[in-house]
Amino acid sequence: MKKILLSSALCATMMFAANSEYKYEVTPMVGGTYTEGNLGLERNYANAGLAVGFNLDDSMFDQVELGFLRSVGDVKYTASPYANMDTGITRVFSNVIKEYELSSKTSLYALIGAGFEWFDSEAYGNKSSIFGNYGFGIKYKITDDISLKADVRHLIETDDSDNNLLYTVGLAIPFGKKAAPAPMAEPASTPAPVAEPVKMMPKDSDGDGVVDSLDKCPDTPKGEIVDETGCTLNVDLNINFETDSAVINNSYDSKIKKFADFMKAFPSVKGKIAAHTDSDGSDAYNQKLSERRAASAVKALEAYGVEASRLNSIGYGETKPKASNATAEGKAMNRRVEGSISK
């Protein structure tokens, strides 16, 4: 299993290469060591240390790391007859590192390498020796100059194959910014490019699609439909009905055709058909009557080639009178369909 993990880590670091803007990176770090149960030591103790990274160009790896970690305070032996002893542990190490960018701020990294560990007091088979290690971590850019790093490293000693798990958190600070490459000089025979004159786009101050030089109505409200001169182009439909009728009189054919022609000339516009009644009859009856009148207007516009999907029809019954229902003239004005256009 150990061989598989080590092989996987090594293969992963050989996939891609990346360049850094800086030559070096210093990382003060703290963390801990979780020891194997048969070492006769505290299972978990704190560490602190420092690592220096040397950023690489044109390599399968991104960085070479040199560093050290020292146990914080005394590490106690727990096994007899050494239970009253303690020691300190220092580790120096060198690793190669490969980063894998996840976003502009976050990246994962893998590391593999070796080092040496010293025991201030050797006991219970714990000896100063060489170790191999590999690990994985995450790096998050807090600012342009400081990144937070956290990783886990598996250490395997070479003498007894003892195992330790190191976990660290640190702040990576880059320094030694690389000089920007000098621009390549163009051949002397290459003529300097001639800048083309900037073409000024015609101005359309009111945003109606007609340039100011052709706009005869320069202050058209936003959203209005305009003609080629920039002036508002609109059409309304007004149809009146006989009492208790939804039949459209033939005299309105020209108005309906004009409304339909306008909608066909401007395929992007929508039509609203609003139908009304006078106050004669019950509210429920008048609501149904207004809906029949709206449907008659829609059917008449469809006959002139307007798609029903472009028409929004609604019946208001007697709720929106245009004139007083107290007179015959007012009631005649209220028995109506009104058509309007919108984008």
N, C-alpha and C positions, 0 to 999 in steps of 0.2 A: 504493500500500500504506500509506504514511504517513497519507494522508487517511482511509483506512478505519479505521485504528487510532485516530486522534484522534476520529473521529466515534463509534466504538464506546464509547470511554471517556466522552465527554460524555453520550451517551444513557444509559449505565449509571448515572451519578451522578444522573440525574433520576427514578429509579424510585420511591424511597421517602424519607422524612425521619424522623429520630429525634432525641430530646432527650437532653441530658446533665445530670447533677446538678451539674456544675461549669461555670464561665464560661470558664476557660482551661486550657491544657495546654502545659507546657514540655518540650521533647525535646532534650537533648544527644545528638549522634550522631556516629558515625565511619563511614568507608566508603572508597570508592575510585571512580576514574573510569577507564573503559575507552574509549580514544580511537579515532577512525576512523584507518585506516592511512595516509591521505594528509595528515595534519596536521603531520608532521615532529616530533612530540612523543613522549615515552615513552608506550607503549601502555597502561600501567597505573600509576597513582600514587594515593597515599592522600589522604583529605580528613578534615576534622573541622569541626564547626559546631554550630549551635543553631537550633531552630525553635520558634516560639510559635504555638499554635493557639487560635483564638477560636471557641468552640462556639456554634452557632446554634440558635434555636428557630423553628418555623413557617417552615421553608425547605426547598427541595428538596435542599439540601446540609447536611451535619452540621457542617462546620468550614471556617474560612478560616485558611490557614497562611501565616505570614511567617517567613523564615529566611535564613540565610547558610551557605555552605560555603567553607572555605579549604584550599588544598592544603597538605599537611604536608611541610615541607622543600622543596627545590628540584625543579622539574620541568624536566628536561633536554630541549633540542632535539636531535634525532637526525639531521636532514638537513643536508647541506652547503649553504652555507658556515657554518651556525650551530651546528655540532656542539659547539663549546666554550661555547655560551651556555646559560643556564638562566633560568627565570622562575618567578613565583608566580601562582596563579590564584585569584581571589575571585569567588564567585557569590552574588548575593542573588536571592530569588525569592518569589513569592506564588502560592498555589494554593488552589483549592476542593477539599474532600475529602468523599467519601461513604462511609460504612461499611455493611457487610452482615454482620449478626450470624450466626455459625454455631452458637455455643453460649454459655453464660453467661460463658465465659472467652475465647473466640476469635472474631475477626471478620476479614473481608477488607476492604480499602478501595481505592478508586480516586481518583486525583488528576489535576488538569489545571490549567495556569496558564502563567505567563511569568516572566522575570527578566532580569537583566543580569550579564554577566561581564567582569571586568577582568584584563588581562594586565600584570604588572609590566614585562615586556619583550616588545614585540610583534615578531614575526619570522615568516618563512615563511608569510605570509598569515594568521597568527593575530592577530586584532584584537579589542579590546574592543567588545562588541556586545550587542544584545538577543537573547534566545532564547525559544523556546516549549518546553514540556515536558509530558509526561503519564507516568503510571506506575501501578503496582499494588503492594500490600503486604499484609502480615498483621500482626495485632496480638493479643498474648496477655497476658491479665491475670495477672501474677505474684502481686500482692496487691491489696487494695482501692485502694491508692494508687499503685501502680507497674505499668506495662505495658511489655512488650518489643515493639518495632516493627522491622520489616525491610521494605524496599521496593526496587524497581528503577525508575529514571526514564530516559526517553529524551529527551535534549536536542537540539533542532534550532536552529542559529544562523540568524538572519534575513539575514545578509549573504551568506554563501557556502553556506548549507544544510549546514554541517558537522554531523556527528553525534557525540555522546558518550553513553555509557551510564553512569549513576551508580547505585551501589548503596550503601545505608546501613543501619546498625543503630543503634537508639537506645532510651533509656529514657524513656517518657512519664510525666510527673508532673503530675497535675491539681491545680489550686488555685482558690480563689475559689468556694467552694460556694454554690450558689443557695439563697435562703431559701425555705422551704416555703410554698406558697400558703395564705393565711388561709382558714379554713373559712367557708363561706357561712352567714350567719345565717338561721335559719328565720323565716318571717313571724310577727309577734307573735300573730296569731290562731290559729296552729297549736298545739293543745294538746300538752304533753309526752307522749310515749308512756308508757303504763303497763306496767311490767314484769310479765310473767305469772309466777305462782309456779312455781318449779322443781318438776317432778314427780319424786319419788323412785322409782326403779325397785325393785321387790321384790328382796330379796337372796336369792341362791342360793349359800350358802357352799361346798358341796361340788361345785358345777357339774354336777349330775346332771339339770338341767332342771326340778326341782321346787323352788319357792320355800320358804324356811325355815319360813314360817308353816304350810305344809302337809306339810313333810318330817318323817316319823316316824323316818327313819333318816338323821340329819344328817351322818354320816361315811362315806357310801358311797364305796368306792375308785373312782378315776377310771377311766372306761371301762365300768363295770358297767351292765347294762341294768336299769332300775328300773320299778316300777309307779307308779300315780298318787299313792301315798303316799311315794315316794322310796326304797322298800326294794328290795333286789336281787331281780330276777325272772329266774330261770334254769331251765333244764330239761336233764336229762341222759337219754341213752338207753343202756340196757344190755341186750344180747341174748346168750343163751348157745346153743350148738349141740351137737348130738349128735356123736359121734366120726365123723370123715371126712365131715362133711355141711356144706352151705352153705344148707340149707333152714331158713327161719325158722318156728318153731312158732307156731300161731295164738294161743297164749296171750299173745303179745307185741303183738297188734294194738292194744290200748288204749294201750300205751306209745308205739308208733310214731305213732299218731294224735295223741297229746298233743304229741309232739315236732314233728310237722308243723303242728299248729294254732298252736304258738308261733311257728314260722318265718313262717307266713302272717300272723300278727298283727303281726310286726315285719319288714317287707320289707327293711330295711337290714342285717339280720344274716346271717351265714354259718354253715353247719354243717360240722363236721369229723366224718367217719366213719372210725374206726380199727379195723381188724379183726386178730384174733390166732388162734393155734392152740396146741395142746399140743405136746409134744416127740415124739409118735409119728410115724414117717415121716421121710423125708429133708428136709433144709433146703429144697431146691428145690421139692419137692412141697408142703411146708407154706406156702411163700411163695405159690404159685399158689392154694392152698386159702384163704388169708387174703384174697387179692384177690377170689375168688369170693364169700366172705362179705360183704365190703365192697360188692360190686356188688349183692348181694341186698338189703342194707339201703337202698341208694340207690334201687333199683327200688321197694321198699315205700313209701318216702317220696314218690316221684314219683306213686304211685298215689293218695296223699292230696293231691296238688296242689302239691308243692314242686318248683321248677325244678331240674334237675340242675346248672345253672350256679352255683347257690348252695351246692352240696355238694362238699366236697373230701374224696375218699375215698382211703385208703391202706391197704395190707396190710403188716403187720410180720412175718408168719410166726410162728416160735416165739421171736423175739428179745426180746420184752418180756413175759415171764411175770408174771402177777399173783400167783400162788401157786406152791408147789413142784410140780414134775411127778413127784415121787416117789410121790404118792398119787393114787388115783382122784378124790378130792374136789378136789385141786389142779388136776388136768388138766381137770376139768369147768369150773372157774372160768376157766381159761386159754382155753377154746374160746369166744371172745366177740367181740362188736362193741361199741364204746363211741362214743357220739355226744355232741358238745359244741357249744356256741354261742359265737360271738365276733362283735364288731362289724366 
